[in-house]
Amino acid sequence: MEHGNPLGEERIIKLLARFSVPAIVGMMVNALYNIVDRIFIGNSDYLGNNGLAAATVCFPIMIIVLAVGLLFGIGGQPCFPLDWVKAGKRMLKEFLAMPLFFWFSAALSFQYWVLLS
């Protein structure tokens, strides 16, 4: 069974449904998890308002860290050789080090910016 590239052959509506529906469902599950988590934290006797405030502050930070990680992970993916078996270990280390270098430099820049403000 051989599968071809569907991007140039199938209709756009079918491709849009095929690729976007799983992402939308994943985001809805994540939002539902966040809502249920806040309900349990808000109804807790020992956490209450402080726990809800902590969850409210930490959630955007978690989303930003996830976005930056995806930015460098997906951005570094085209640099990774498709024929990685023949590429050799030295070349693979260079391709894997590039996104990590940018991730650490972004993290250090963010920490420097936070310390200055």
C-alpha positions as YAML, in Angstrom:
chain: A
units: angstrom
residues:
- id: 1
  name: MET
  ca: [0.00, 0.00, 0.00]
- id: 2
  name: GLU
  ca: [1.61, 3.23, -1.17]
- id: 3
  name: HIS
  ca: [0.40, 6.62, -0.02]
- id: 4
  name: GLY
  ca: [1.03, 9.72, -2.13]
- id: 5
  name: ASN
  ca: [1.12, 13.34, -1.11]
- id: 6
  name: PRO
  ca: [-2.52, 14.45, -0.76]
- id: 7
  name: LEU
  ca: [-1.73, 18.18, -0.73]
- id: 8
  name: GLY
  ca: [-1.65, 18.58, -4.49]
- id: 9
  name: GLU
  ca: [-4.35, 16.10, -5.35]
- id: 10
  name: GLU
  ca: [-7.33, 16.41, -2.99]
- id: 11
  name: ARG
  ca: [-9.85, 19.22, -2.67]
- id: 12
  name: ILE
  ca: [-9.05, 22.08, -0.31]
- id: 13
  name: ILE
  ca: [-12.19, 21.63, 1.79]
- id: 14
  name: LYS
  ca: [-11.34, 17.97, 2.39]
- id: 15
  name: LEU
  ca: [-7.73, 18.83, 3.29]
- id: 16
  name: LEU
  ca: [-8.84, 21.61, 5.59]
- id: 17
  name: ALA
  ca: [-11.18, 19.27, 7.44]
- id: 18
  name: ARG
  ca: [-8.54, 16.55, 7.57]
- id: 19
  name: PHE
  ca: [-5.80, 18.72, 9.02]
- id: 20
  name: SER
  ca: [-7.64, 21.36, 11.05]
- id: 21
  name: VAL
  ca: [-10.31, 19.30, 12.82]
- id: 22
  name: PRO
  ca: [-7.79, 17.35, 14.99]
- id: 23
  name: ALA
  ca: [-6.10, 20.62, 15.99]
- id: 24
  name: ILE
  ca: [-9.44, 22.22, 16.87]
- id: 25
  name: VAL
  ca: [-10.48, 19.19, 18.92]
- id: 26
  name: GLY
  ca: [-7.15, 19.27, 20.75]
- id: 27
  name: MET
  ca: [-7.58, 22.95, 21.60]
- id: 28
  name: MET
  ca: [-11.13, 22.33, 22.81]
- id: 29
  name: VAL
  ca: [-9.96, 19.50, 25.06]
- id: 30
  name: ASN
  ca: [-7.22, 21.75, 26.44]
- id: 31
  name: ALA
  ca: [-9.74, 24.54, 27.13]
- id: 32
  name: LEU
  ca: [-12.14, 22.08, 28.78]
- id: 33
  name: TYR
  ca: [-9.30, 20.79, 30.96]
- id: 34
  name: ASN
  ca: [-8.50, 24.36, 31.99]
- id: 35
  name: ILE
  ca: [-12.16, 25.07, 32.88]
- id: 36
  name: VAL
  ca: [-12.54, 21.87, 34.91]
- id: 37
  name: ASP
  ca: [-9.22, 22.48, 36.64]
- id: 38
  name: ARG
  ca: [-10.33, 25.96, 37.68]
- id: 39
  name: ILE
  ca: [-13.64, 24.60, 38.96]
- id: 40
  name: PHE
  ca: [-11.85, 22.10, 41.20]
- id: 41
  name: ILE
  ca: [-9.33, 24.69, 42.39]
- id: 42
  name: GLY
  ca: [-12.04, 27.27, 43.09]
- id: 43
  name: ASN
  ca: [-14.14, 24.80, 45.10]
- id: 44
  name: SER
  ca: [-11.19, 23.62, 47.16]
- id: 45
  name: ASP
  ca: [-11.24, 24.60, 50.83]
- id: 46
  name: TYR
  ca: [-7.49, 25.04, 51.21]
- id: 47
  name: LEU
  ca: [-6.72, 26.70, 47.84]
- id: 48
  name: GLY
  ca: [-9.73, 28.84, 46.97]
- id: 49
  name: ASN
  ca: [-8.98, 32.31, 45.64]
- id: 50
  name: ASN
  ca: [-5.19, 32.04, 45.95]
- id: 51
  name: GLY
  ca: [-5.09, 28.82, 43.95]
- id: 52
  name: LEU
  ca: [-7.36, 30.29, 41.29]
- id: 53
  name: ALA
  ca: [-5.14, 33.36, 41.06]
- id: 54
  name: ALA
  ca: [-2.04, 31.17, 40.71]
- id: 55
  name: ALA
  ca: [-3.66, 29.14, 37.93]
- id: 56
  name: THR
  ca: [-4.68, 32.35, 36.18]
- id: 57
  name: VAL
  ca: [-1.14, 33.72, 36.29]
- id: 58
  name: CYS
  ca: [0.59, 30.49, 35.31]
- id: 59
  name: PHE
  ca: [-1.63, 29.52, 32.37]
- id: 60
  name: PRO
  ca: [-0.51, 32.30, 29.97]
- id: 61
  name: ILE
  ca: [3.12, 31.68, 30.90]
- id: 62
  name: MET
  ca: [2.69, 27.99, 30.12]
- id: 63
  name: ILE
  ca: [1.11, 28.84, 26.74]
- id: 64
  name: ILE
  ca: [3.97, 31.23, 25.87]
- id: 65
  name: VAL
  ca: [6.60, 28.61, 26.75]
- id: 66
  name: LEU
  ca: [4.72, 26.04, 24.65]
- id: 67
  name: ALA
  ca: [4.51, 28.46, 21.71]
- id: 68
  name: VAL
  ca: [8.22, 29.27, 21.81]
- id: 69
  name: GLY
  ca: [9.07, 25.57, 22.07]
- id: 70
  name: LEU
  ca: [6.89, 24.80, 19.06]
- id: 71
  name: LEU
  ca: [8.39, 27.74, 17.18]
- id: 72
  name: PHE
  ca: [11.91, 26.43, 17.50]
- id: 73
  name: GLY
  ca: [10.94, 22.76, 17.25]
- id: 74
  name: ILE
  ca: [8.93, 23.13, 14.07]
- id: 75
  name: GLY
  ca: [11.23, 25.86, 12.75]
- id: 76
  name: GLY
  ca: [14.26, 23.61, 13.13]
- id: 77
  name: GLN
  ca: [12.56, 20.67, 11.49]
- id: 78
  name: PRO
  ca: [13.28, 21.70, 7.86]
- id: 79
  name: CYS
  ca: [16.96, 21.89, 8.70]
- id: 80
  name: PHE
  ca: [16.98, 18.28, 9.81]
- id: 81
  name: PRO
  ca: [18.11, 16.14, 6.88]
- id: 82
  name: LEU
  ca: [15.48, 13.89, 5.38]
- id: 83
  name: ASP
  ca: [18.01, 11.18, 4.76]
- id: 84
  name: TRP
  ca: [19.39, 11.20, 8.29]
- id: 85
  name: VAL
  ca: [20.84, 7.69, 8.03]
- id: 86
  name: LYS
  ca: [23.41, 8.81, 5.47]
- id: 87
  name: ALA
  ca: [24.01, 12.23, 7.01]
- id: 88
  name: GLY
  ca: [26.45, 11.14, 9.69]
- id: 89
  name: LYS
  ca: [26.57, 11.88, 13.40]
- id: 90
  name: ARG
  ca: [28.45, 15.18, 13.10]
- id: 91
  name: MET
  ca: [25.87, 16.65, 10.74]
- id: 92
  name: LEU
  ca: [23.00, 15.42, 12.91]
- id: 93
  name: LYS
  ca: [24.50, 17.05, 15.99]
- id: 94
  name: GLU
  ca: [24.80, 20.34, 14.10]
- id: 95
  name: PHE
  ca: [21.19, 20.21, 12.94]
- id: 96
  name: LEU
  ca: [19.92, 19.35, 16.41]
- id: 97
  name: ALA
  ca: [22.10, 21.97, 18.09]
- id: 98
  name: MET
  ca: [20.78, 24.86, 16.02]
- id: 99
  name: PRO
  ca: [17.19, 24.92, 17.39]
- id: 100
  name: LEU
  ca: [18.48, 24.27, 20.90]
- id: 101
  name: PHE
  ca: [20.89, 27.20, 20.59]
- id: 102
  name: PHE
  ca: [18.08, 29.51, 19.51]
- id: 103
  name: TRP
  ca: [15.81, 28.22, 22.28]
- id: 104
  name: PHE
  ca: [18.43, 28.87, 24.97]
- id: 105
  name: SER
  ca: [19.28, 32.29, 23.55]
- id: 106
  name: ALA
  ca: [15.56, 33.22, 23.56]
- id: 107
  name: ALA
  ca: [15.24, 31.95, 27.14]
- id: 108
  name: LEU
  ca: [18.26, 33.97, 28.27]
- id: 109
  name: SER
  ca: [16.97, 37.06, 26.49]
- id: 110
  name: PHE
  ca: [13.60, 36.67, 28.19]
- id: 111
  name: GLN
  ca: [15.23, 36.27, 31.60]
- id: 112
  name: TYR
  ca: [17.40, 39.34, 30.98]
- id: 113
  name: TRP
  ca: [14.30, 41.31, 29.97]
- id: 114
  name: VAL
  ca: [12.39, 40.16, 33.08]
- id: 115
  name: LEU
  ca: [15.26, 41.07, 35.40]
- id: 116
  name: LEU
  ca: [15.54, 44.55, 33.92]
- id: 117
  name: SER
  ca: [11.86, 45.36, 34.31]
...
